[in-house]
């Protein structure tokens, strides 16, 4: 017979064997006993907590011919048929590799057929969050009102990715992480059945490494059994799995507390020589610091930690040697070091520098390190360990002065970054000023600028993706046309608008009927005094009265008096955007219609003469 993995060989066959999920198994047993079985279940939880196992047990329990206290008997024809796969009324599907609409439609085509051998047709969909949106939509209606003989059992490790419409149609059960004590009890049962000799400290180490997953614990156990045989100790586990021993972790923690940098280098060298993964070692060190914090805040009450009595004594002794500030600072520094090592080829030096700074706080000028040093000095004074209190007072005063003088300097840097860039003389390419003798109310670009509100609205109606560029945007003018003004913090909007600059100019020229262009500029790139195009003199030298004077431009008069009509008529012209071809097409006039949207001034004058 082919070898079978331990976690498969010892997979629970009844509800009572499922470890650490009594709140779920008891509920399911009550439903089966009272014949109140639901039509859809959703099992959620981290890996290895028993979701799929519970689904398989439930599929046999609801169909069992001789149930034993709501557990499947696993001996009747139906139970044995489901176990060996000869009865096809129970279907298990992996949604990670079968996540399309067609896969779900195959299920939906079969649900209308009555079960062949069992009472219920059960569909187990594992990792259901991997289904596509179309597959979820196809499943939705059937999941809400399936035939009476159909039960859906969905399992997932990421319930937040399942649509709410699916969640609301299922009975949800959340599987908890399994406690190390429960993992140890189950492993002892398996060790007894397989005749394995495992020491108590080996059980505790495997349970701690499993991190709440029963399957991970059994996988680790099988790996160690393959390497070490039937006799297993904690030492054999550390050598096989390449993990650091607790002695190494406690040694380096004690070196940090004692300020012994030489011992830190020695321990790191030993860890590397033994072929251990330095990142895994730092993970264990951070976990130890976390346990020390819990011991620190628990005072005399028992700390809620899963470790043996000897390790608990060491943790309490180390936590008493270090202040709360130092422990939390050490965990933070090591976490930052782990993040930094992702981008370097030799992480050892990063970890060594971080650990040396923790052992020698005087090498670290950060405010957090100084607070740690002050807390240490205060602790020494409270314990009477320092005889020269005047010298201590001077040292604390010096530290406080250093913090006082250092923090403003460090805090001043972000302020400099927030300062507006200095004004520079604008380049001729960016800003080409209009000669003063041309700055009159009759200048064509001035007329376009005064009508910018209407032009921009029409542009938005035809191309909504320009909203970032045009909505509530301040403008100015120069000899080339309109300039859109961006604030210094609008880098994102500026970049998006710049990517559409050609399209923006194309639409602007079509809507305005001019050959002017649209440019982009930051506030600090423009002159201090912008053109006030609303208060420019008329060509004769007088001020223009916008309220009473009638413009010589018929289009401008039409827009001023009947803006809504002009705007609505312009909405009939639209620009279709094809994302795949990145092109625009106009569909207002026919292909042979060469009419312009706006008449030139000379054409308007010719038409007036003909009419007269």
C-alpha positions, 0 to 999 in steps of 0.5 A: 500500500502506498504511503499516506501522509499523517494528516490524511491518515489521521483525518477525523472521521466523526464530529467528535474527533475534530479538534478545537471546534466544539462550538461548530460540531455541536451545532451541526450535530444538533441540526442533524438530530432535530432534522433542521439541516440548512441548505447552504453552509459557509465554513471560514477560518485559517488554514488547517483548522478543519473546514474541509474535514468538517464538510466531509463529515457533514456530507456523510452524517446527513446521508448516513443510514445508521447515525451514531449520536448524529455522527456518521457510522462510516460502515453503512453502504452510503458512508463507505460509498462516499468514502471510496468515491463510488457514490457520486451524490457528494461532489467536492470541487476546488474553486482555485482551479475551477473558478469559471462560469462554466464550472458552476453551470455544470453544477447547476445543470445537475442539481435538478436531478434527484440523488441516486443513492443518498438522501441528499446531494452535497456540493463541497466547494473549497476556497470559494473566494477564488470564484470569478464574479460571473461564477458567483452570479451564476451560483446566486439564485440556486444557492438561495432556493436550491431543491430540497435534496441539495446542500451546498457547503462552501469553505474559504480562508478569506471570507471578506472576498466572498460577496455579501449576497452569497454570505447572506444566503449561508449559515456561517461558521467561523473556525478558530485557531486551535490551541497548542494544548489541543494540538498536543492532545491530538498529536499524543493520540496519533503518536500512540497509534503510530508507536512514536516516542516523542518527548514533552518538549518536542510536543510543545515545540511542534505545537508552537510552530504550528501556529494554530493549524492542526494540519501544519502540526502533523506535517511538521511531525511527519517531516521530523519522523522521516528524518529522525525515526520514531524517537523524537526530541526537541533537539532533533526537531531544531536540527531537522527544521533548521530553527533556532533553539530557545537557548540561543534566543534567550542568550541574545536577549540576555546580551541585550539586557546586559549590554554585551555586544560581543556576546551578540556577535558570538551568538549570531555567528553560532546561529549562522554556522549551524545553518539556521535561517537568520530571519527565522531566528529574528522572528523567534526573538521578536516573539520572545520580546512579545512574551516578555512584554506580557510578563511585564504587564501581567505583574503577579498574575499568571501570564497567558503564554503557551510555554513550559515552566522552565521557559516561563521562569526565564521570561520573567527573569529577563522581563525584570531586567529590562524596562517596558520602553526597552522591550518595546523599542527592541521589538520595533527596531528588529521589525524595522530591520526585517523590513530593511533586509528585504532589499539587501543581499547580506541581511546579517550586517543589518541585524547585527547593527540593530542588535548592537544598538539595542545593547549599546543605546549610547550608539543610538541618538533616536528619541526612542532610544533616549527615552529607553536610556532615561527609563533605565536610569530611573529604574536604577535610581528606584532600585538604589543601584546608583550611589552617586545621584548627583552624577545621575541627575547631571546625566539625565539633565544632559539627556533631556537637553539633548532631546530638547535640542535634537527634536526641533531640528528633526521636526524642522525638516518636514516643515521645509518640505511643505514650503512652497517652491520659490518663484522663478522667472517663467520660461518662454516656452511655458509662458509667452506674455501678450504685448500690452497694446494687444491686451484689450477686451476685443482680443480673441483669447480674452473672449475665449477666457471670458467664455471658459465656463461654457467651453469647459462644461461642453468639454466635460459633456463630450469627454468626462475623463477630463474632469480632473483637468477642468473641474474648478480649475483656475486659468490664465492666458498668454499669447498661445492660449489658455493656461490651466493652473495647478497648485504645488500639491496637485502632482497627481492631477497634473500628471493625469492631465499631462497624459491627456494633453493632446486630446485636451487640445484637440477637444478645446480647439473643436469646441472653441473654434480657434487655433489656440492651445491649452497648457499646464503650469504650477502656480510657482512657475507663473508670474506673480501678476497674472492677466486680469482678463475681466477688467481690460480696457476696450480698444478705444481706451475705456473700461468695458461694461460687461452688463450693459455693452453688447458684444460685437461677437454674435456667438458671445451674445447668444451664449450670454443670453441663451447659455442653456440652449447652446450648451444643450445643443453642444451636448449632441456632439459627443466623442467616443473613446476606444480604450483599446485603440486609444483613438477618438471619433466624432459622430455629430455630423456626416462624413461629407459635412465640412461645416465648422462649429463656429464662424470666423469674424470675417464670415459673420461680417460678410453674412451681415452685408449680404443680409443688408 
